Amino acid sequence: MYHERLTGRSALAHLRHHGGHTWGDRRDLWTRARSRIHRGPLHSPDDEVTEPQQTNRCRRDVAATRPPGRPRVSSRQAVEAAAVELFLAHGFEQTTVDDIAAAAGIGRSTFFRYFRTKADVLWLPFDDHFEHLAAALAKQPSDEPLTMAIIRGVMEALRESGDPQGVWLLRFVAQEELALEEQEAVRWSRWATVVTEFAATRLPGERGEVLAAMVGGTTQALIRSLLRRLTGREARTERVLDEIERELHAILQPLQGWLDEVIS
């Protein structure tokens, strides 16, 4: 159990580099992130898991905390919120589709109308975000400086993908689980590629392709770093997005002069 205060990226780095991958360690980080970000918890504090759990315990907890019958509203977003809560409380691998369905108050067949697998709960919204990002970048004015166009496009896509309850930030925390590292890396690589391909259309000359890859990779690394840092803070979605935008302006805009000089 940790005695120092760990948040965001520092906590995740501590767990990974020091081998502290116990359920107690993860639970502390996830519970802290959830309590600081999520404004509409699905369960009361009494429903929180306080010890490492196996799948069968997870099922009993879900059954005990969710009343019988269907929820007032059944939607993909509601199922996502229920699933993310379980992933954070019990771990991705220990949570089953039956657990998610029970927590959301739906049947298995209803779950599979929304998602093909439980992993889709995390990745479908990310895949939707790619489309938002590509569309937002494509519509930026052609005479807009590259870094400004990227900032505006990225922020428009993030605002379209975010939700007031902060589930999108909790989903990001859940994606950081070790069992999901490979899938997470693939998605973020695609994210960088979307920005790289857009930058390549604005960077002519022999060096344009290399510079575009640098800009795409830099922007992706910056967004991931900011998300890791901000998930450990007490902030609503709009405040998080505002801080991301400020940081993008502070870090990316100065690159514009350098890019203009290199490609001239």
N, C-alpha and C positions, 0 to 999 in steps of 0.2 A: 504494500500500500504506500502511496506517495504521501510525504509530509510537506514537500514544497509545493507552491502553487504553480501548476503547469497549465498553459492554455494554448489553443490553436496549434501552430506549426511546431512550437517548442515541445509541446507534450507528445505530438506524434513522432517527432524526431527522437525524443528520449525513449519512447517505447521501442522504436525500431532499432536504435543503435545499442541499447542496453539489454535487449532481449526480454523486456518486460511485457510479454504478450499474454499475461494472465487475464482472465475475464474480469477480475477485480480492477486491474489497471485500466482496461478498456472501458469498463462501466463508469469509472470515475470521470474519464475524459468525456465520454458521450453524454453522461448525465449533466455535466457542467455545461457543455455546449447546448444541450436541449433546454436547460433551465434558463439560459441567458438569451436564447434566440426565439424559441417557440412560444407564441403568445396564446395558443389555444390547445393545450395538451389534451390528449385523448383520455388520459388516465389521471386519477388523483395521486398525490404523493404516496398514499398508502399502497398504491398498486405498483410502486417502483420495485424492481428486483434488487435485493441487497446482497445476494451471494451468487457465485458462479452457478449457472443453470445448465442442465441438459435439455434435450428436446422435449422429453416427456414432461418436465417441470414447466417448460414454456407453455405447453398446451394446457396444463392445469391452470396456470396463471391467467391465460387468455379466457378460459371458460369461466373462471371465478370472477373476473372483472368486467365482463361484457354481458349485459342482460340478454335473455333470449329474444328472438324475433329480428326482423330486418330493421336497419337504421332508417331514420326519417328521410335521409337523402342517400342514394346510392349513385356514385359517379366514379370515374377513373381517379379524379383528384382525391376523393375521400378514401379510396382504397390505397392510393399512394401514401397518404398521410398515416393511415393505420399501419401499413407495412414498414415505413421508415421508423416509426416508433418501436416496432418489434425488432428491427435490425439493430437499432441502437441499444435496446435493452438486453437482447439475448445474443446478438451476433447474426450475421447473414446466413452462415451455414447451418446454425442451430434452428433457424426459423423456417417453418414449412409453409407450403401453400395453404394447408388446413388451418394453421395458426393465423395467417393473414385473413383468410375468409371469416374465421370466427371473430377476430377482432373487429373486422369491418361489418359484421352482421350480415354476411352474404354467403351464398353457397359456392362450392368449387366451380360449378359451371359458369356462374356469374363472373368469378375471378378470371376464368379463361376466355371470357368474352372481351375482357379488357387487355389481358396480357397472355403471351404464350408461355412464359416462364416467370419465376419470381425475380430473376435478374432484370427482366424487362421493366420492372417497377422503377429501377434505378436508371436504366439506359434509354428507354423510350423518350423520356423528357429531354435527355441529353441529345439524342438524335434529332428531336424536334428543334432544339436550339441551334444545331448546325444550319438548318434551313433558314431560321430567323437571321442568323449571323451573315450567311451568304447574301440573302436578300437585302439586308440593311447596308452592307458594304457596297453592293452593286448600285444602289440608288444615290450614293454620295456624288455630289457635283464633280465633274471631271477637272475643274480648275481648283478644287480644294487641295491644299497641301496634304501629302500622303498621311502624315502622322495625325493630323486633325481628322481626316476622313476615317481613319481606323478607330480613333477614339469615339467619334460619333456613332459609327456603325456598331462597334462592340457594345457601347452603352445602350443603344436602342435594342439590340438583341437581348442583353441581360435584363432590361426592364420588361421586355415582352415575356421572358421566360420565368421571371421571379413571381413570387406570390406574397401577399401581405402577411400571411401567417409564418413565413420563414421556413416552410417545408423544403424549399429548394436549397437552403443552406444546410439543413439537417441531412438532406440527401447527399450533399457533398461530403459531409463527415462520414456517412455510411459507406460511400465509395472508397474511402481511405483504408478499409479493412484489407488485411494482407491477402485474403482469399480472392479479392477482386482486383489486385494490382495489375495483372496483365490486361484485363478488359479496360480498366481505367486508363492505362498507358495508351492503348489503341485509340480510345476516344479523344484523349487530349492531343495525340499526334494528328488526328484528323482535324481537330480545332485549329492547330497551328497551320495545317495545310490550307484551310480555307482562307486564313489571313495572308499566307504566303502567295497564294494564287492571285488574290486581289492586289497585293503589293507589286507583283510582277507586271501587272498591266500599267502601273504608274512609274516603273523604274526602267527606262530604256538603256540601251547600250550593253556592252559585253559584261559589265559588272552587275547589271540589273538582276539577273537570276540569283546570284549569290547574295546580293543585298536584300532581295525579297525574302529569301530563306532566313536571313538573320533577323529581319523585322518580324516575320511570322513567329519564329522561335522565341524571340525576346518578349513579344506581346503575350504569348501563351504562358511563358514562365512567370511573367509579371502578374497575370490574372490568377494563376494558381497560387502564387505566393500570397497575394492579397486575400484570397478566399481562405487560405489556411490561417492567416493571421486574424481575420475578422470573425471567423466562426467561434473564436474564444472570447468575444466581447459581447457586452450587453448592447444590442442595437437592433432596431427594426429594419426590415428589408430596405426601405427607402434611405435610411441613414447609411446602411452598408453600401448601397449603390452610389450614393453621393460621395462617400469616402473613396470608393474605387475610382470614380471619375476624377476626383482631385489628384489622386496618385498617378493616374494615367497622364494627365496634363503635365504634372511636375516631372515625370520621367521620360515620356515619349516625345513631347514637343521639342525639347532641346536637340533631339536627334535629327530634326528636320534640316537644320543648317548644315550639319555634317553630311547628310545624304545629298543635299544639293551640291555641296562642294565635291564629293566623291564622283558623282555622275556627270559633272560638268566637263 
